[in-house]
Amino acid sequence: MIINLAELSPNKVYHTMTQTVVPRPVAWVLSEHENGKFNLAPFSYFNAVCSNPPVVMLSIGRKPDGSDKDTFRNIVERKRFVIHLAHPELAPQVTKSAKVLPDGESELELVDMDTVAFDGFELPRLKDARLAFACELYKLDTIGENDQNLVFGKLLRIWLDDEVVAEDDKGRMKVLADRLNPLARLGGNEYVTAGNILDIPRES
């Protein structure tokens, strides 16, 4: 089967890409609105793109009316945000937090999630997530015919639940992927979890 993307509408291209570029890590992003409330929204066009400096990228689309999403506007205005990796038990809340709310309303209230202080950072983190990245805005860009917003965030701190951290045989920190069990996106309404983990040493 060959799919010629040039023959598809943008919606069908999106539908095809989200089913074939899989799995995609989900960035569950907390940002602060100008009214002091916290927005919480998931984005699966997300990944690490640089390690010196440590930078991740979010690709943030627009609201149905074409305006900027609250998360993007909050990041532009306040330069700080927190990215969480959710685990499967939080999948219903991740999905619910994707709902478009009126400007100034908080998804935290919608999903009934608690926050705790993120030591050394201005914003809090979600209490129930197992991993959180404290980020500052590094760079902005746009891409595509509809000016999709690209947000590059510099990682300042990482919080990890002690239960997902161990030490490898060389004495280095090891994140236990099976315990972290990060939620990832497939197409449509589907998610996938860590599942079987393959550890295949490279040839020297």
N, CA and C atoms as a LAMMPS dump frame, in Angstrom:
ITEM: TIMESTEP
0
ITEM: NUMBER OF ATOMS
612
ITEM: BOX BOUNDS ff ff ff
-5.0000000000000000e+02 5.0000000000000000e+02
-5.0000000000000000e+02 5.0000000000000000e+02
-5.0000000000000000e+02 5.0000000000000000e+02
ITEM: ATOMS id mol type element x y z
1 1 1 N 0.846 -1.198 0
2 1 2 C 0 0 0
3 1 3 C 0.88 1.246 0
4 2 1 N 0.629 2.153 -0.917
5 2 2 C 1.331 3.43 -0.971
6 2 3 C 0.333 4.537 -0.677
7 3 1 N 0.695 5.436 0.221
8 3 2 C -0.145 6.591 0.522
9 3 3 C 0.569 7.836 0.006
10 4 1 N -0.023 8.515 -0.923
11 4 2 C 0.522 9.755 -1.47
12 4 3 C -0.058 10.913 -0.671
13 5 1 N 0.75 11.473 0.235
14 5 2 C 0.25 12.518 1.123
15 5 3 C -0.15 13.777 0.369
16 6 1 N 0.432 13.99 -0.793
17 6 2 C 0.091 15.178 -1.582
18 6 3 C -1.359 15.143 -2.051
19 7 1 N -1.967 13.972 -2.036
20 7 2 C -3.345 13.84 -2.5
21 7 3 C -4.358 13.917 -1.354
22 8 1 N -3.869 14.081 -0.124
23 8 2 C -4.754 14.073 1.039
24 8 3 C -4.984 15.481 1.578
25 9 1 N -6.123 15.663 2.213
26 9 2 C -6.409 16.92 2.905
27 9 3 C -5.538 17.002 4.162
28 10 1 N -5.334 18.213 4.706
29 10 2 C -4.542 18.324 5.939
30 10 3 C -5.072 17.444 7.069
31 11 1 N -6.39 17.332 7.205
32 11 2 C -6.948 16.497 8.269
33 11 3 C -6.594 15.022 8.077
34 12 1 N -6.639 14.567 6.814
35 12 2 C -6.299 13.17 6.544
36 12 3 C -4.798 12.928 6.684
37 13 1 N -3.986 13.926 6.367
38 13 2 C -2.546 13.807 6.59
39 13 3 C -2.273 13.652 8.084
40 14 1 N -2.918 14.494 8.889
41 14 2 C -2.767 14.403 10.346
42 14 3 C -3.184 13.021 10.843
43 15 1 N -4.332 12.544 10.372
44 15 2 C -4.848 11.23 10.768
45 15 3 C -3.842 10.131 10.409
46 16 1 N -3.224 10.247 9.246
47 16 2 C -2.252 9.243 8.797
48 16 3 C -0.963 9.322 9.605
49 17 1 N -0.451 10.535 9.814
50 17 2 C 0.805 10.694 10.553
51 17 3 C 0.691 10.206 11.987
52 18 1 N -0.442 10.512 12.634
53 18 2 C -0.568 10.121 14.038
54 18 3 C -0.747 8.618 14.209
55 19 1 N -1.052 7.919 13.125
56 19 2 C -1.143 6.453 13.203
57 19 3 C 0.139 5.751 12.759
58 20 1 N 1.032 6.494 12.122
59 20 2 C 2.252 5.862 11.609
60 20 3 C 3.517 6.327 12.32
61 21 1 N 3.528 7.545 12.843
62 21 2 C 4.663 7.99 13.658
63 21 3 C 4.313 7.609 15.092
64 22 1 N 4.615 6.357 15.432
65 22 2 C 4.189 5.805 16.72
66 22 3 C 5.292 4.946 17.341
67 23 1 N 5.318 4.831 18.666
68 23 2 C 4.529 5.631 19.6
69 23 3 C 5.162 7 19.786
70 24 1 N 4.367 7.972 20.224
71 24 2 C 4.869 9.315 20.474
72 24 3 C 4.743 9.623 21.964
73 25 1 N 5.826 10.072 22.612
74 25 2 C 5.71 10.432 24.029
75 25 3 C 4.737 11.591 24.191
76 26 1 N 4.038 11.578 25.304
77 26 2 C 3.061 12.629 25.582
78 26 3 C 3.657 13.619 26.579
79 27 1 N 3.76 14.87 26.167
80 27 2 C 4.175 15.945 27.073
81 27 3 C 2.919 16.504 27.729
82 28 1 N 2.789 16.311 29.033
83 28 2 C 1.636 16.848 29.769
84 28 3 C 2.11 18.151 30.398
85 29 1 N 1.72 19.262 29.803
86 29 2 C 2.355 20.546 30.077
87 29 3 C 1.532 21.413 31.031
88 30 1 N 2.178 21.812 32.11
89 30 2 C 1.598 22.77 33.045
90 30 3 C 2.206 24.135 32.776
91 31 1 N 1.346 25.139 32.615
92 31 2 C 1.804 26.511 32.412
93 31 3 C 0.913 27.445 33.218
94 32 1 N 1.368 28.671 33.396
95 32 2 C 0.629 29.61 34.241
96 32 3 C -0.052 30.684 33.413
97 33 1 N -1.355 30.839 33.616
98 33 2 C -2.136 31.883 32.968
99 33 3 C -1.867 33.215 33.666
100 34 1 N -2.17 34.311 32.976
101 34 2 C -1.942 35.627 33.57
102 34 3 C -2.789 35.851 34.815
103 35 1 N -3.878 35.087 34.971
104 35 2 C -4.716 35.242 36.164
105 35 3 C -4.213 34.431 37.35
106 36 1 N -3.08 33.742 37.16
107 36 2 C -2.484 32.969 38.243
108 36 3 C -2.92 31.516 38.295
109 37 1 N -3.926 31.13 37.485
110 37 2 C -4.34 29.744 37.443
111 37 3 C -3.406 28.951 36.533
112 38 1 N -3.418 27.627 36.697
113 38 2 C -2.531 26.773 35.924
114 38 3 C -3.295 26.032 34.827
115 39 1 N -2.759 26.099 33.631
116 39 2 C -3.273 25.314 32.52
117 39 3 C -2.549 23.976 32.496
118 40 1 N -3.236 22.951 32.022
119 40 2 C -2.652 21.624 31.901
120 40 3 C -3.162 21.006 30.611
121 41 1 N -2.252 20.668 29.696
122 41 2 C -2.674 20.155 28.395
123 41 3 C -1.648 19.165 27.855
124 42 1 N -2.112 18.127 27.135
125 42 2 C -1.201 17.13 26.557
126 42 3 C -0.846 17.455 25.108
127 43 1 N 0.396 17.137 24.74
128 43 2 C 0.874 17.326 23.365
129 43 3 C 1.743 16.128 22.995
130 44 1 N 1.448 15.498 21.842
131 44 2 C 2.22 14.324 21.45
132 44 3 C 3.154 14.581 20.268
133 45 1 N 3.197 15.814 19.783
134 45 2 C 4.281 16.195 18.867
135 45 3 C 5.363 16.792 19.761
136 46 1 N 6.165 15.905 20.345
137 46 2 C 7.088 16.291 21.415
138 46 3 C 8.272 15.334 21.445
139 47 1 N 9.47 15.884 21.663
140 47 2 C 10.63 15.022 21.856
141 47 3 C 11.844 15.843 22.271
142 48 1 N 12.915 15.117 22.662
143 48 2 C 14.204 15.75 22.941
144 48 3 C 14.903 16.029 21.617
145 49 1 N 15.53 17.207 21.501
146 49 2 C 16.177 17.559 20.241
147 49 3 C 17.632 17.99 20.399
148 50 1 N 18.091 18.196 21.626
149 50 2 C 19.481 18.626 21.839
150 50 3 C 19.861 18.317 23.28
151 51 1 N 21.155 17.994 23.495
152 51 2 C 21.611 17.733 24.865
153 51 3 C 22.615 18.768 25.362
154 52 1 N 23.098 19.641 24.483
155 52 2 C 24.025 20.696 24.906
156 52 3 C 23.709 21.997 24.153
157 53 1 N 22.797 22.806 24.696
158 53 2 C 22.109 22.669 25.977
159 53 3 C 20.989 21.633 25.89
160 54 1 N 20.475 21.19 27.052
161 54 2 C 19.394 20.205 27.033
162 54 3 C 18.078 20.858 26.594
163 55 1 N 17.595 20.481 25.42
164 55 2 C 16.417 21.139 24.841
165 55 3 C 15.416 20.1 24.352
166 56 1 N 14.153 20.359 24.644
167 56 2 C 13.058 19.569 24.097
168 56 3 C 12.203 20.476 23.212
169 57 1 N 11.413 19.863 22.351
170 57 2 C 10.56 20.64 21.454
171 57 3 C 9.115 20.196 21.571
172 58 1 N 8.226 21.179 21.606
173 58 2 C 6.786 20.951 21.534
174 58 3 C 6.278 21.583 20.256
175 59 1 N 5.432 20.873 19.548
176 59 2 C 4.741 21.441 18.392
177 59 3 C 3.295 21.642 18.811
178 60 1 N 2.864 22.9 18.847
179 60 2 C 1.553 23.241 19.392
180 60 3 C 0.673 23.843 18.301
181 61 1 N -0.412 23.167 18.002
182 61 2 C -1.343 23.666 17.003
183 61 3 C -2.179 24.812 17.54
184 62 1 N -3.274 25.08 16.869
185 62 2 C -4.135 26.185 17.26
186 62 3 C -5.509 25.684 17.682
187 63 1 N -6.26 26.548 18.332
188 63 2 C -7.628 26.235 18.703
189 63 3 C -8.481 26.131 17.436
190 64 1 N -9.652 25.524 17.552
191 64 2 C -10.526 25.403 16.377
192 64 3 C -10.836 26.736 15.694
193 65 1 N -10.839 27.834 16.455
194 65 2 C -11.122 29.14 15.858
195 65 3 C -9.883 29.805 15.256
196 66 1 N -8.729 29.103 15.311
197 66 2 C -7.503 29.623 14.724
198 66 3 C -6.638 30.43 15.666
199 67 1 N -7.1 30.671 16.885
200 67 2 C -6.306 31.452 17.848
201 67 3 C -5.265 30.568 18.524
202 68 1 N -4.287 31.209 19.167
203 68 2 C -3.25 30.464 19.866
204 68 3 C -3.83 29.716 21.06
205 69 1 N -3.306 28.526 21.305
206 69 2 C -3.71 27.78 22.481
207 69 3 C -3.161 28.453 23.734
208 70 1 N -3.873 28.249 24.845
209 70 2 C -3.481 28.888 26.099
210 70 3 C -2.059 28.505 26.506
211 71 1 N -1.708 27.233 26.329
212 71 2 C -0.371 26.785 26.713
213 71 3 C 0.696 27.585 25.983
214 72 1 N 0.53 27.757 24.682
215 72 2 C 1.516 28.513 23.909
216 72 3 C 1.593 29.952 24.4
217 73 1 N 0.455 30.574 24.563
218 73 2 C 0.458 31.969 25.001
219 73 3 C 1.083 32.119 26.389
220 74 1 N 0.77 31.191 27.288
221 74 2 C 1.345 31.253 28.633
222 74 3 C 2.866 31.123 28.602
223 75 1 N 3.363 30.205 27.766
224 75 2 C 4.813 30.009 27.671
225 75 3 C 5.485 31.252 27.097
226 76 1 N 4.904 31.832 26.08
227 76 2 C 5.464 33.046 25.471
228 76 3 C 5.504 34.182 26.49
229 77 1 N 4.445 34.322 27.265
230 77 2 C 4.338 35.46 28.181
231 77 3 C 5.142 35.282 29.457
232 78 1 N 5.245 34.05 29.973
233 78 2 C 5.898 33.854 31.269
234 78 3 C 7.175 33.02 31.216
235 79 1 N 7.484 32.449 30.078
236 79 2 C 8.79 31.818 29.804
237 79 3 C 9.084 30.56 30.612
238 80 1 N 8.176 30.116 31.422
239 80 2 C 8.412 28.939 32.261
240 80 3 C 7.267 27.948 32.083
241 81 1 N 7.588 26.642 32.129
242 81 2 C 6.56 25.623 32.062
243 81 3 C 7.13 24.312 32.589
244 82 1 N 6.248 23.372 32.892
245 82 2 C 6.65 22.073 33.419
246 82 3 C 6.045 20.992 32.539
247 83 1 N 6.892 20.081 32.061
248 83 2 C 6.437 18.942 31.266
249 83 3 C 6.464 17.695 32.136
250 84 1 N 5.348 16.974 32.155
251 84 2 C 5.255 15.72 32.886
252 84 3 C 5.128 14.558 31.914
253 85 1 N 5.594 13.385 32.316
254 85 2 C 5.275 12.146 31.628
255 85 3 C 4.27 11.414 32.503
256 86 1 N 3.107 11.139 31.944
257 86 2 C 2.062 10.446 32.691
258 86 3 C 2.225 8.937 32.549
259 87 1 N 1.62 8.198 33.462
260 87 2 C 1.588 6.733 33.373
261 87 3 C 0.146 6.295 33.094
262 88 1 N -0.057 5.023 32.759
263 88 2 C -1.369 4.586 32.282
264 88 3 C -2.542 4.905 33.198
265 89 1 N -2.311 4.867 34.512
266 89 2 C -3.405 5.145 35.441
267 89 3 C -3.942 6.564 35.301
268 90 1 N -3.131 7.439 34.702
269 90 2 C -3.539 8.841 34.531
270 90 3 C -4.1 9.123 33.136
271 91 1 N -4.226 8.092 32.304
272 91 2 C -4.705 8.295 30.938
273 91 3 C -6.061 8.999 30.864
274 92 1 N -7.03 8.667 31.719
275 92 2 C -8.309 9.394 31.642
276 92 3 C -8.158 10.897 31.9
277 93 1 N -7.294 11.242 32.862
278 93 2 C -7.087 12.668 33.151
279 93 3 C -6.335 13.363 32.016
280 94 1 N -5.361 12.657 31.411
281 94 2 C -4.64 13.238 30.272
282 94 3 C -5.632 13.558 29.156
283 95 1 N -6.496 12.603 28.84
284 95 2 C -7.473 12.806 27.779
285 95 3 C -8.432 13.944 28.119
286 96 1 N -8.908 13.979 29.354
287 96 2 C -9.859 15.011 29.76
288 96 3 C -9.236 16.394 29.706
289 97 1 N -7.939 16.485 29.993
290 97 2 C -7.267 17.792 30.014
291 97 3 C -7.049 18.353 28.619
292 98 1 N -7.311 17.559 27.583
293 98 2 C -7.184 18.044 26.206
294 98 3 C -8.393 18.882 25.787
295 99 1 N -9.426 18.902 26.598
296 99 2 C -10.643 19.647 26.271
297 99 3 C -10.344 21.137 26.155
298 100 1 N -10.92 21.792 25.16
299 100 2 C -10.751 23.239 24.99
300 100 3 C -11.672 23.955 25.967
301 101 1 N -11.083 24.705 26.89
302 101 2 C -11.848 25.447 27.887
303 101 3 C -11.832 26.936 27.564
304 102 1 N -12.772 27.698 28.097
305 102 2 C -12.734 29.154 27.933
306 102 3 C -11.448 29.726 28.513
307 103 1 N -10.977 30.798 27.929
308 103 2 C -9.729 31.424 28.372
309 103 3 C -9.783 31.725 29.867
310 104 1 N -8.723 31.329 30.568
311 104 2 C -8.626 31.632 31.986
312 104 3 C -9.107 30.537 32.907
313 105 1 N -9.774 29.51 32.363
314 105 2 C -10.191 28.389 33.197
315 105 3 C -9.068 27.356 33.281
316 106 1 N -9.014 26.634 34.405
317 106 2 C -7.92 25.698 34.651
318 106 3 C -8.345 24.251 34.451
319 107 1 N -7.565 23.524 33.656
320 107 2 C -7.804 22.09 33.476
321 107 3 C -7.522 21.306 34.755
322 108 1 N -6.695 21.874 35.634
323 108 2 C -6.421 21.193 36.9
324 108 3 C -7.708 20.976 37.689
325 109 1 N -8.591 21.966 37.63
326 109 2 C -9.866 21.845 38.32
327 109 3 C -10.753 20.816 37.621
328 110 1 N -10.677 20.767 36.303
329 110 2 C -11.485 19.833 35.523
330 110 3 C -11.111 18.386 35.828
331 111 1 N -9.808 18.105 35.943
332 111 2 C -9.351 16.723 36.152
333 111 3 C -9.079 16.413 37.621
334 112 1 N -9.233 17.419 38.493
335 112 2 C -9.055 17.235 39.935
336 112 3 C -7.667 16.686 40.266
337 113 1 N -6.636 17.367 39.743
338 113 2 C -5.256 16.966 40.005
339 113 3 C -4.623 17.935 40.994
340 114 1 N -3.828 17.394 41.911
341 114 2 C -3.123 18.22 42.885
342 114 3 C -1.705 18.513 42.416
343 115 1 N -1.165 19.643 42.87
344 115 2 C 0.223 20.003 42.583
345 115 3 C 1.01 20.087 43.885
346 116 1 N 2.324 19.967 43.755
347 116 2 C 3.241 20.163 44.883
348 116 3 C 4.388 21.043 44.396
349 117 1 N 5.124 21.591 45.329
350 117 2 C 6.242 22.463 44.97
351 117 3 C 7.297 21.682 44.191
352 118 1 N 7.848 22.328 43.178
353 118 2 C 8.968 21.78 42.399
354 118 3 C 10.209 22.499 42.918
355 119 1 N 10.977 21.817 43.766
356 119 2 C 12.097 22.454 44.448
357 119 3 C 13.019 23.174 43.467
358 120 1 N 13.286 24.46 43.744
359 120 2 C 14.195 25.239 42.916
360 120 3 C 13.576 25.82 41.663
361 121 1 N 12.243 25.711 41.516
362 121 2 C 11.586 26.211 40.312
363 121 3 C 10.335 26.982 40.706
364 122 1 N 9.964 27.961 39.866
365 122 2 C 8.851 28.847 40.199
366 122 3 C 7.491 28.168 40.137
367 123 1 N 7.348 27.216 39.24
368 123 2 C 6.058 26.56 39.052
369 123 3 C 6.005 25.23 39.794
370 124 1 N 4.808 24.774 40.149
371 124 2 C 4.688 23.471 40.8
372 124 3 C 4.696 22.35 39.775
373 125 1 N 4.684 21.131 40.264
374 125 2 C 4.546 19.945 39.418
375 125 3 C 3.327 19.153 39.881
376 126 1 N 2.875 18.254 39.021
377 126 2 C 1.753 17.389 39.397
378 126 3 C 2.197 16.37 40.446
379 127 1 N 1.436 16.249 41.463
380 127 2 C 1.789 15.351 42.568
381 127 3 C 1.866 13.894 42.123
382 128 1 N 0.982 13.478 41.214
383 128 2 C 0.872 12.059 40.886
384 128 3 C 1.726 11.602 39.706
385 129 1 N 2.378 12.53 39.008
386 129 2 C 3.254 12.122 37.902
387 129 3 C 4.566 11.575 38.466
388 130 1 N 5.21 10.703 37.7
389 130 2 C 6.464 10.084 38.16
390 130 3 C 7.698 10.789 37.632
391 131 1 N 7.509 11.71 36.696
392 131 2 C 8.636 12.444 36.124
393 131 3 C 8.164 13.831 35.718
394 132 1 N 8.982 14.838 35.999
395 132 2 C 8.644 16.21 35.614
396 132 3 C 9.904 16.957 35.199
397 133 1 N 9.793 17.716 34.127
398 133 2 C 10.878 18.562 33.632
399 133 3 C 10.54 20.028 33.897
400 134 1 N 11.432 20.74 34.553
401 134 2 C 11.297 22.183 34.709
402 134 3 C 11.951 22.844 33.496
403 135 1 N 11.186 23.626 32.762
404 135 2 C 11.655 24.181 31.488
405 135 3 C 11.561 25.7 31.454
406 136 1 N 12.494 26.306 30.726
407 136 2 C 12.368 27.717 30.392
408 136 3 C 12.369 27.842 28.873
409 137 1 N 11.691 28.857 28.384
410 137 2 C 11.61 29.063 26.942
411 137 3 C 12.998 29.34 26.38
412 138 1 N 13.383 28.58 25.377
413 138 2 C 14.693 28.725 24.738
414 138 3 C 14.576 29.409 23.379
415 139 1 N 13.559 29.013 22.603
416 139 2 C 13.411 29.55 21.256
417 139 3 C 12.01 29.259 20.751
418 140 1 N 11.51 30.133 19.872
419 140 2 C 10.217 29.927 19.222
420 140 3 C 10.405 29.89 17.716
421 141 1 N 9.556 29.147 17.053
422 141 2 C 9.569 29.124 15.585
423 141 3 C 8.168 28.738 15.124
424 142 1 N 7.922 28.838 13.84
425 142 2 C 6.669 28.356 13.259
426 142 3 C 7.006 27.515 12.04
427 143 1 N 6.074 26.627 11.697
428 143 2 C 6.284 25.754 10.558
429 143 3 C 4.928 25.453 9.914
430 144 1 N 4.938 25.239 8.602
431 144 2 C 3.74 24.794 7.918
432 144 3 C 2.843 25.913 7.428
433 145 1 N 1.844 25.524 6.636
434 145 2 C 0.922 26.477 6.027
435 145 3 C 0.044 27.185 7.05
436 146 1 N -0.189 26.55 8.188
437 146 2 C -1.058 27.142 9.211
438 146 3 C -0.282 27.72 10.386
439 147 1 N 1.03 27.924 10.175
440 147 2 C 1.879 28.497 11.233
441 147 3 C 1.774 27.718 12.546
442 148 1 N 2.073 26.42 12.453
443 148 2 C 2.154 25.588 13.657
444 148 3 C 3.271 26.136 14.534
445 149 1 N 2.987 26.303 15.823
446 149 2 C 3.968 26.881 16.739
447 149 3 C 4.931 25.825 17.264
448 150 1 N 6.21 26.104 17.144
449 150 2 C 7.245 25.25 17.707
450 150 3 C 7.835 25.933 18.929
451 151 1 N 7.812 25.238 20.046
452 151 2 C 8.364 25.759 21.292
453 151 3 C 9.564 24.903 21.672
454 152 1 N 10.709 25.532 21.802
455 152 2 C 11.911 24.847 22.26
456 152 3 C 12.128 25.225 23.722
457 153 1 N 12.149 24.228 24.583
458 153 2 C 12.316 24.486 26.007
459 153 3 C 13.63 23.946 26.531
460 154 1 N 14.344 24.769 27.266
461 154 2 C 15.592 24.333 27.894
462 154 3 C 15.268 23.695 29.24
463 155 1 N 15.768 22.467 29.433
464 155 2 C 15.534 21.765 30.692
465 155 3 C 16.458 22.313 31.771
466 156 1 N 15.862 22.72 32.883
467 156 2 C 16.641 23.24 34.001
468 156 3 C 16.796 22.223 35.12
469 157 1 N 15.735 21.495 35.402
470 157 2 C 15.741 20.494 36.459
471 157 3 C 14.845 19.333 36.053
472 158 1 N 15.145 18.168 36.556
473 158 2 C 14.297 16.996 36.347
474 158 3 C 13.965 16.417 37.713
475 159 1 N 12.674 16.203 37.942
476 159 2 C 12.257 15.498 39.153
477 159 3 C 11.835 14.093 38.773
478 160 1 N 12.336 13.107 39.513
479 160 2 C 12.002 11.706 39.292
480 160 3 C 11.532 11.087 40.603
481 161 1 N 10.455 10.336 40.547
482 161 2 C 10.024 9.554 41.69
483 161 3 C 11.141 8.568 42.032
484 162 1 N 11.51 8.487 43.294
485 162 2 C 12.592 7.584 43.705
486 162 3 C 12.332 6.138 43.317
487 163 1 N 11.071 5.765 43.178
488 163 2 C 10.717 4.387 42.856
489 163 3 C 11.091 3.996 41.429
490 164 1 N 11.363 4.988 40.567
491 164 2 C 11.695 4.665 39.169
492 164 3 C 13.188 4.833 38.891
493 165 1 N 13.984 5.011 39.935
494 165 2 C 15.419 5.254 39.769
495 165 3 C 16.227 4.16 40.45
496 166 1 N 17.253 3.679 39.759
497 166 2 C 18.164 2.683 40.329
498 166 3 C 19.581 3.027 39.887
499 167 1 N 20.502 2.082 40.059
500 167 2 C 21.899 2.273 39.669
501 167 3 C 22.305 1.107 38.788
502 168 1 N 23.002 1.4 37.671
503 168 2 C 23.426 0.305 36.794
504 168 3 C 24.743 -0.288 37.282
505 169 1 N 25.286 -1.257 36.534
506 169 2 C 26.487 -1.962 37.003
507 169 3 C 27.746 -1.108 36.917
508 170 1 N 27.628 0.081 36.325
509 170 2 C 28.761 1.012 36.273
510 170 3 C 28.609 2.143 37.29
511 171 1 N 27.599 2.039 38.135
512 171 2 C 27.383 3.044 39.167
513 171 3 C 26.666 4.293 38.683
514 172 1 N 26.098 4.232 37.495
515 172 2 C 25.384 5.385 36.947
516 172 3 C 23.899 5.286 37.249
517 173 1 N 23.241 6.438 37.288
518 173 2 C 21.804 6.446 37.479
519 173 3 C 21.115 5.725 36.321
520 174 1 N 20.123 4.931 36.648
521 174 2 C 19.338 4.25 35.625
522 174 3 C 17.855 4.487 35.911
523 175 1 N 17.148 5.022 34.933
524 175 2 C 15.697 5.17 35.054
525 175 3 C 15.061 3.847 34.653
526 176 1 N 14.257 3.3 35.524
527 176 2 C 13.608 2.01 35.283
528 176 3 C 12.359 2.239 34.441
529 177 1 N 12.503 2.005 33.147
530 177 2 C 11.43 2.325 32.211
531 177 3 C 10.147 1.564 32.519
532 178 1 N 10.283 0.334 33.023
533 178 2 C 9.077 -0.438 33.312
534 178 3 C 8.308 0.144 34.493
535 179 1 N 9.012 0.76 35.429
536 179 2 C 8.335 1.391 36.564
537 179 3 C 7.835 2.792 36.203
538 180 1 N 8.588 3.499 35.384
539 180 2 C 8.121 4.797 34.893
540 180 3 C 6.875 4.575 34.036
541 181 1 N 6.921 3.565 33.184
542 181 2 C 5.802 3.143 32.34
543 181 3 C 5.11 4.336 31.678
544 182 1 N 5.851 5.118 30.896
545 182 2 C 5.274 6.348 30.344
546 182 3 C 4.192 6.074 29.315
547 183 1 N 3.158 6.877 29.379
548 183 2 C 2.065 6.806 28.427
549 183 3 C 2.521 7.402 27.095
550 184 1 N 2.204 6.737 25.995
551 184 2 C 2.561 7.246 24.668
552 184 3 C 1.343 7.164 23.764
553 185 1 N 1.337 8.008 22.721
554 185 2 C 0.184 8.101 21.841
555 185 3 C 0.341 7.238 20.608
556 186 1 N -0.774 6.661 20.197
557 186 2 C -0.9 6.034 18.895
558 186 3 C -1.862 6.913 18.092
559 187 1 N -2.667 6.333 17.222
560 187 2 C -3.636 7.117 16.484
561 187 3 C -4.98 7.154 17.18
562 188 1 N -5.86 8.036 16.728
563 188 2 C -7.208 8.115 17.278
564 188 3 C -7.211 8.329 18.775
565 189 1 N -7.961 7.476 19.485
566 189 2 C -8.052 7.575 20.942
567 189 3 C -7.097 6.632 21.657
568 190 1 N -6.17 6.024 20.917
569 190 2 C -5.358 4.959 21.487
570 190 3 C -4.053 5.457 22.115
571 191 1 N -3.717 4.826 23.233
572 191 2 C -2.434 5.012 23.905
573 191 3 C -1.715 3.66 23.922
574 192 1 N -0.417 3.701 24.233
575 192 2 C 0.345 2.477 24.432
576 192 3 C 1.239 2.682 25.646
577 193 1 N 1.556 1.6 26.338
578 193 2 C 2.431 1.675 27.508
579 193 3 C 3.775 1.045 27.182
580 194 1 N 4.659 0.975 28.16
581 194 2 C 6.026 0.517 27.907
582 194 3 C 6.075 -0.904 27.348
583 195 1 N 5.232 -1.791 27.861
584 195 2 C 5.209 -3.167 27.345
585 195 3 C 6.542 -3.882 27.547
586 196 1 N 6.906 -4.75 26.61
587 196 2 C 8.176 -5.473 26.687
588 196 3 C 9.337 -4.538 26.375
589 197 1 N 10.394 -4.626 27.161
590 197 2 C 11.569 -3.778 26.981
591 197 3 C 12.721 -4.649 26.465
592 198 1 N 13.294 -4.274 25.342
593 198 2 C 14.413 -5.012 24.768
594 198 3 C 15.731 -4.33 25.137
595 199 1 N 16.663 -5.072 25.645
596 199 2 C 17.989 -4.543 25.995
597 199 3 C 19.009 -5.281 25.125
598 200 1 N 19.439 -4.638 24.04
599 200 2 C 20.344 -5.269 23.079
600 200 3 C 21.66 -4.49 23.041
601 201 1 N 22.724 -5.02 23.635
602 201 2 C 24.005 -4.316 23.64
603 201 3 C 24.527 -4.049 22.223
604 202 1 N 25.161 -2.891 22.057
605 202 2 C 25.79 -2.58 20.759
606 202 3 C 27.129 -3.279 20.653
607 203 1 N 27.502 -3.607 19.418
608 203 2 C 28.827 -4.155 19.189
609 203 3 C 29.853 -3.057 19.324
610 204 1 N 30.983 -3.366 19.947
611 204 2 C 32.033 -2.354 20.13
612 204 3 C 32.896 -2.252 18.878
